[in-house]
Amino acid sequence: MQSCVNLSSVSFLSLPSQRPPNKIPLRSFSVKSSIEKTPTTKPKPTIPSKSTSWVSPNWLTSLTKSLTIGSNDDSGIPIASAQLEDVSELLGGALFLPLFKWMNEYGPIYRLAAGPRNFVVVSNPAIAKHVLRNYGKYAKGLVSEVSEFLFGSGFAIAEGSLWTVRRRAVVPSLHKKYLSVMVDWVFCQCAERLVEKLQPFALDGTAVNMEEKFSQLTLDVIGLSVFNYNFDSLTSDSPVIDAVYTALKEAELRSTDILPYWKIRALCKIVPRQIKAEKAVTVIRKAVEELIIKCKEIVENEGERIDEEEYVNDTDPSILRFLLASREEVSSLQLRDDLLSMLVAGHETTGSVLTWTLYLLSKNPSSLLKAQQEVDRVLEGRPPAYEDIKDLKFLTRCITESLRLYPHPPVLIRRAQVDDVLPGNYKVRAGQDIMISVYNIHRSSQVLPYFQHFCNSFS
């Protein structure tokens, strides 16, 4: 899905070169985001209400309606009128903004018809719950289509019994002891590396793209946590890192392509963008397969087996080592696809949360100060441990509030497998793509009438 964040600059000011122990002064900094649009040119004159164009402004909606909905629409779902500028925002901008605008115009459910397919956009918790919990009636649909080239049969896009089996196999590796080791062994070290990289910029006030830095940080974290592989993306470039971002970008582009030409294998062999994406996936899969082979050899040579519920290998506490030591009967390809699901989906979502949380705290100085004071009081200048989370209550609520205002992903997509009637007596037909706008639900005045701004829910 199209990335919803493009944080452009962070400037740290008045950072002292030395700070007293156990007392960290509040840094003053400013943040700018691409969603804060400052006009650089004079506004264009207002277009008269009576169009002189040879086509109607909402011609795309009309065309899609005639092709995909037909004249006998008895669904009871209103159709949003998508203008050309709205469609360009959907294809190249922040997806959640036009979806939110249409929710305010058409209500908690509407049909978006703009392209070769139409979506039913849902901003109602009861309808969202109905769609997400009726597994047999709704599948992942478009999500699987645009990312199968990368995830294969990984649990990120798996359905039904395969998803259930793979989830049961992977979840036991994420136990409390593992998380505690990861905080010390991976999280703290990677975070300290990021701080070192930011220090020169903080001292001279140079702007930094924090979305990029957080994405690099989380890629390093998840590489070590899942594979025991150090991407070292904060300090260097590598073919694997470039391949990961190329593949992610391809998945984003596929989700907004007007025509899904990439379904035609022959075209994928000649279209430059598809050739590049295929090469990227090959690089990623080869790297992961080599890590699996290497780890398998070590496990076999040592005769390693899981002998306790919260098992962690002292020299390699990664999820890969746990899964291989569990001696589960699973193919190397399935294991590869599951690990890729965690690598690609995990680092992007976490990076987004960090980016938006920093952005929102920068806009709320009192909350930033309160969060920093809590960190100083709880940690007293030492690195954090897993057990400290329960005492960092305000910071945890800041992150939770960030997830409410800017959830990642901002939408969930499902496809109806059979004809169905949604709560409110709205009808959908088999094959209908449904877009659940998590962003809209979290900001709907009908759902949360008093919580429209950051920290209002707990200030």
N, C-alpha and C positions, 0 to 999 in steps of 0.2 A: 504494500500500500504506500501511496505517496507519503513521503516524510512530512510531518506536520511542524517540524521545528527547524529553523535556520538561525540560530543565535549568532549574531554577527560580531559583537565586540564586548569585551569585559575589560575595564580599566581599573587597576588597583592603584590607589593613591595613598600617600603618606604611610607607607609601610616601613617601620623602623628596622634597621639592619640587625639590631639585637633586641630580644624581648626578655623581660624578667621571667624567671621560672614560675610556673603555675599561674601566671597571670598574662593572658594574651590580649593585647589591646584590640579593640574593634577596628577592623579595616574598613575604610570608606571606599566604595567602588560603585561604578555605574554599569548598567547592563542595557544593551539595545537588542531588540529582536526584530526579525523581518516582518512580524505581524504589526509592528508599529510603523505604519507607512507615513512618511513625511513628504508631502508634495514638493517636487523640485521645479515644477513648471506651473504656469497659470492654468486654472481649471478651464476645461473646454466649455464652450457655450452650451446651454441646455438645448437638447434636441426637441423640436416641436413634437407634441403628442401625436399628431397625425403624420405617420411615416410616409415619405415619398419614395421609399425603396420599392423595388419590384417584388420583394419578398417580405413577409411579415417578420417582425423581430423575433417571434417565437416559432419560426418555421421548423427548427430542429425538433422541438417538442411535438409539433403537429405531425411531422413525418414519422417519427418514432412511434407515436400513438397509432397511426394508421397501419404501420408495419407489424407492431408487436402486441397491440392491445385489441384493435378491432373496434367495431361500432357497437357491439353488444356487451359492453363492460358493465357487469352487475356487481362489481366487487364492493362498491360503496366507498372506495378509497379516492380522495381528491387527487388531481394531477397538478403537480407544480409546473408553473410556466417558466422554463429555463431559457434565459436570454443568452446570447452568444458570449457576453462577458462572464456570465455565471459558469458556462461550460469551460471557458479558458481557465477560470479559477479552480474548477474541479480537476482539470488535466495537469496544470502546472503549479498550482498554489497550495494553500492550506485547505484541505478537503473539508474540515469541520466547519469553516466559516459559512459557506453557502448553505450547507445542510442545516445549520442553526438558524439562519435567516428564514429558510423555508418552513422550519418548524413553527416559528413565530407567526408566519403568514397562513399556513394551511393546517396546523394542528399536530398532534402527536403521531399521526400516520399519514403519509402521502406517497404518491407515485412519482418517481423521477424518471422521465422519459427523455433521454438525450444521448442518442447514439444507436448502435445496432441492438442494444438490449435495454430493458427498463428495470429499475429497482423499486421495490417497496421499501421506503425508509421509515423505520420504527423508532420512536422516541418515548415509548410508553413502557414502564417496567413490567406490567402484566403481560403485554404482548411479547416483550423480549423473553420473559421467563417461559412462556408457552413455546416459543420457537426453539430456545436453547435446550429445553428439557425433553422435548419430543424427538429423541434421537432417530427413531425409525422414520419419522415424517420429514425430517430436515437433515441435509448433509452439508458438508463444508463447501461443496460446489466450486465457485470461482477461485477460492483460496487455494484449493488443491490444483486447479488447472494452471494457475500462474506460477506456482512454486514447486511443482512436481519435478521439474528439470533439476532442481537443486536438492530437495529433501528426499526424493525417491519414495520409499515407503516408511519414512521416519514418523514417529508419533505426532509430530507437529501437524501433519495433514492426514494421518491415518484415521480410519473410520471403524466403527463397530467392534468386532471381536479382536481385530489386530490392535486397535488402539488400547483396548482393555488389557490385553496381554502385555504389550510393551510398557504401558504405564506401571503395571504391577511389578515389572522387572526392574524399572529404573528408580522408582520412588524410594525403595529401601536404602538406596545409596545416599540419600539426602537426610541422614539422621543427625541428631544433635551433636554427637562427637565429631562427625565430619565437618559440620558448620563451624564448630569451635576451633578446630585445627585450621580451617581455611581462613578464618579471620586473622589469625596470627601469621600463618605461613604464606598467605597470598594477599588478602585484602589490604592489610597494613603496609606491606612492602610495596605493593603497586601504588597505593595512595601516596606514600612518602616519595616515590619516584616522580609522581605527577607534581607534587609540591616543589621538588627540586627543579623541575623543568619550568614551573611558573615563576620561580623566585626572581630571575632577571627581569621578566616582564613587569612583575609587581614593583620592583625597585625604580624602574624608569617610566612607569605608567603606560607602557605599550599595550595596545588593544590585542586581545587574544580571542580566537574563535573557540569558545568553551564547548560547544557541541562536538566539535572535532576532537578536542582533548578528552572529553568524557567518553566518547566512542572508542578512542584508542585505549583508554584506561580499562574499560569494561571488556574489551577484546583480550587484553593481556590477562585480566582476572579470570575470564572464563576459559581461556586456553590452558592455563595452569590448573584450574579447578577440574576441568573435564578430562583433559588429555595428559596433564603434566608436561605441556609444551609451552615454551615461552615465545610468544609472538614478538615481544619487545617492540611493539608498535609505537610506544611513546618516544623511542629514541632512534628507530631505524625503519627502513622500508624493506619489504621482502615480497617475492612473487605471491606467497600465500595471502598476505594482507591485502595486496592489490586485488587478488582473485575474489576474496570475500566481499569486498566493496563492489566489485563489478557484478557479482552474482546478486547481491542485494538490490543494486540499482536496476538490474534486469527484471527482477520480480516486481519492483515498483512500476516500471514502465509497462509491463504486461498487464498490470491491473487497470491501467488507464488507456491502453491501446484501443483505438476505435474499432479496428478489425484484428482479430486474433490470428494473424497470419502465421505465427510461430507454431500453430498446431499442424502445419503442413511441413513434414520433415524435409522435403526437398528444398524448400525455401530457407530453412535453417542452415543449409549447407552453402548458401550463396549470399545471404544477407549479412553484411559486415557486423551488425550489432549482435546477431545470433551466433556468428562464428566466434566473436569475442567472448560471449557468455558461455558458450560450450567449452572453450579453452579454459576459462576461469574455473568452471565446475570440475574439469579434469584435474587441474592443479590442486584444488581443495581435496577432492576425493583421494588422489594419490597420496597426499600428505597424511590424511587421516588413516588410510589403509596401511601405510608404512608404520605409523604409530601403533596401530592395533597389532600388526605382525611382531613388532619389537617387544611390546608389552606381553603378548602371548608367550613368546619364547622365554621371557624372564619368569612368568608365572609357572610355566611347565617345568623349567629347570629347577625352580625352588620348591616345586610341589605345593604351591600355595593354595589354601582353601579357607573359606570363611568359617571361623570357629566360634564366633560370637555375634550377637544381634547388631551391635554398633561397631562393626569391624572397620579399622583404618590401618592401612599399611604405613609403617613409620617412614619409609624412604620415598614412597609414592602414594599419597593419600587421594589420588584422583578418582573420579567416577569410573573411568575406563578400567583402572586396576581393580576396583570393587566388582564391576560386572564380570570381568574375566575370572576373578578369584571365586565368584559365586558358582562357577562351572555350569551356568545355564546353557541349555542346548539352543543356540541361536547362531545363525549364519553370520559370517564376517560382514556381508553386505548390509544385513539388517542392523547390525551393531553400528556400522559406519553411518547409516542414515539416521539412526537415533541420536548419535553423538553430534552429527551435523545439525539436527534440529535444535539441540541445546546451544551449540556454538553460535549459529546465525541468529536464531530468534532471541536467545538469552542476552547477548551483548547489546543488541540494538534497543531493546525495551528498557534495560537498566540504564543505558546511556541517556535515553530520553528523560527518564525520571530525574536523574541528577541534573540535567540541563534545565528542566522546567522548575525544579525546586530552587536552584540557585537564582534563576530569573525572578521568581516570585518573592523570594526572601529579599532580593535587592530592591524590590519595589515596596517592601514593608520593613523599614529600618527597625521599628520596635520589636518585630518578631525576630529579625536577624540578631539583634542584641540579646534577646531572651534566649534564643537557641545557643548562642555562643557562651553565654553565662552558664547555661546548663552543662554544656560540654566541659567547660573549665572546672565546674564544681564536681562533676562525676569523675572525670579522668585525672584531674590534678596533674596535668602535663605528661602523663604516660600514654602509650598507644592503647587503643580500645581493645576490649576482649568481648567475646560473644555474650558473656554474662552481663555486660554493661547495658545491653539493649533495653532491658526492663527498666533501667533507671533513666534512660534518655527519652522520657515520655513526651516532652514538648517537641523535640526534634522528630520523633516518630510521627507525631500528629501533623507536623509540617509536611513531611513526605507524603502522608496519607492525603492531606488536603491538596497537595500538588497533583497527586494521582486523580483526585476528583475533578479538578479544574482542567487538567490536561492528561487524560488517560491515554495509555499507549498499549494497544492500538486504539485510536479514537472511534473506530467502527469495527463491528464483527459481521461477517458475511455468511449467510446460509442460503441453501437452495431447497425449495419445497420438492419433495419426492412424490407427493400425492396431493390431490385437491384437499384443501383444508379451510376451516372457518376460524379466524382469529378472534380473541376476546374483543367484544364490541361489534360482533357480527360482520367483520370484514372478511371477504372471500379471497383466497389466493388459489391459483391453479398450479398443477404439477409443473415443475421447471421454472417457477418464479424465483428470481433472485431477491433476497431480502437483506437489507443493510440495517443492522441495529446500531444506532448512533449512541454509543456510550457517552460521548461528549455532551450530546443533547440531554440525555437523561440526567446526567450529573448537574446540569445547569438549568433544568426546567423549573420554572416557578411553580408548576403544579406538583412537582415532586419535592423540591426543597425551596419553599417560598422565602425563607429568611437567610439562606446561605449562598448569596450571589458573589461574594468576594472572598479573597484569600484570608484565612484565619478567622473569619466571622463565626465559624462553627465552634470555635473554642477560645476566642480571645477574651 
